[in-house]
Amino acid sequence: MEDSKIIELFFDRSEEAITELSNKYGQVCKSVAENILNNQRDSEECINDAFLAVWNTIPPQKPEHFLSYVCRIVHNLAIKKYHANTAQKRNSIYDVALDEINECFPSAASVEDEIDSIEVSRAIDRFLESMDKQSRILFVRRYYYSDSIEELALLFRTSKHNISVRLSRIRKQLKNYLIKEGVL
């Protein structure tokens, strides 16, 4: 079903909207949540909460990019759940990705605090717009969707080493860009 039709179902307050959302984007949502939480039960809870949030925000929202809208909600809820679950412990998948990107932000604040800053967020958006499509996808899949190096190597049909090197170069470019923009 087309995204616009699913959104119409939400506006009509039809329960079929949730079913269609789940059928079309349930796997993507599951992947986002599980990559961050590394726990199937928590991921399912996060997805259910996200679907409820979509139900509660459409209407009045009418997102132009429905998948991005839904994934952002899943991502944000998964991050909140992650912080609640790991106040004193580490989740290797998500923490490794955060540790990698953290070197671009030398301040004492956490990566999440820095990214929440509107100025940094806008600078990162401009940086991503300047990149080629593959590099942009690689960056977003690793640092937003928290895909593993192994998953990215399969997706891009290359070696894990190649992905690691490309990500390292992108992080270095990002850091230099943020310095040049005066954000760091």
N, C-alpha and C positions, 0 to 999 in steps of 0.2 A: 504494500500500500504506500502511496506517495506521502511524504511528510506533511504536505498541506492538508491532506485528507485526515491524517491522524490529529493534526492541530484542530481541524474543524470538529472532530469528535470530542476533543477536550472542551471546546467552546460550547458544544451541545450538551456537555456534562454527561456524556455517554460512557458507561463503564467499559465499553469496547475499546476506548482510547488506550487504557492501560494494557489490555490484551495485545493490541496492535503494536504499541510501543515495545512491549516485551518481546513479541515475535520478531520485530525488525531489528531492535538494538539491544536486546537482552544480553547477547554474547559479548558485545563490545563493552557494555556496562560491567559485566562480570569480570572481564579481563582487566579493566581499569581498577576496579575495587580489589581484586585479588592480587594484582601487582603491588598495590600499596599495603594492603592489610595482611597478605600471606595467610589468610584464614578463611575457609569456605563459609562458615556460619556467620562470621562478621561481615563478609562480603555480601551474602544474601540479605542480611539485615540492612546494610547500607543501600543496596539496590532498591529494596522495598521502601526505605525512607526517601530515596531519590525519586521514585515513581510517585510517592505521595506529594513530595515537594513540587514536582511537575504538575500534578493535578491541582495543587493549591495556587500555583502561579500562572497557569494558563486556564482561563483568562485571568488577569488583564494582559499579561505578556503575550506577544505573538512573535516568537523568535524567527528570525530570518534563516538561521542555520540551526535547524532542530537538533541534529546529532551533537554539534558542539555545545549547544545549550544543555542537553541532557548529560553529556559527559562532564561538563563543568560542575554540575550539581553533584554527580556521583563522585567526582574527584574531590570536591570540597568536603563532602560528608565523610569520605574515606580518610582524608587527612585528619579531620576532627576525631574520628574513631581511632585512628592510628595513634594520635597524641594521647587519647584517653587510655589506650591499651599499653602504651610503651613509655609511660612516664619514667620508669626506672630501668627499662631493658631496651635492647635494640632488635630491630627487624632487619635482617641482613639485606634483603632485596632493596627496600626503599632507602635505607640508610646509606648503602653504597652509592646510589644515584645522588643522594643529597651531599655526601662527602665529595663526590666528583665535582659537582657544580659549586660547592661551597668555596673552592679555591678562587672563584671569580669574585667573591665578596669577602674581602679581608677584614671587615669590621667585626666587632664582638657579637653583634646581633646574629640571630639565626637566619638561615636562608629564607624561611617562611616570612619572617619579619621584614627582611629586605624586599622580597618580591611583593609584599603587600603595599609597599611604597609606590605611589602613583608615578613618581618620576622614574624610578627604576623600571617599573612595568612598561612604561611608554618607551624607554630606551631599548629594552629588550625587544619590544614589538618592532621598532625601527630596525634593529639589528637583524631580526628574523626576516623582515621584508627585503633586506639587502642580500640575503643568501640565496643560493640556487635551491630549487625545489627539493632535491634529494637531501641536502644538508639540513634544510628546514624540517623536513619530515623526520629525519634521524634525531634531531634535537628534541622535537616535540614528543616523539615516541619514547625517548629515553627519560626526559626530565619532566614531562607532564603526565604521560601514561605509565611511566615507570617500567617500560619493557626492559627485559634483561638483555645483556650483550648477546647471549645465545639466540634469543628471539629475533633480535635485530639482524644478526648474521644470516639467519634463515630468511627473513623478510627481504633483505638486500642481496641475498645470494652471494655472500662473500664470507671471509673468515672472521672469527671473533677478534683476531689481532687487528685486522683491517678496520673493523668497527671501533675498537678501542683507540686506535691511532686517529681515526677521523673525529671521534668525540673529543679527544684531547686537543686536537687542532681547533675545533669549533670553540671549546671552552677558552682556549688562549685568545682566539679572535674576539670572543665576547668580552673577555676581561680588558683587552686593549681598546675595544670599542667603548666600553663603559668609562674607561679612563679618559679617552679622547673626548667623550661627551661631558666629562666633568661630573659624572655620577659617583665615581669612586675617588 
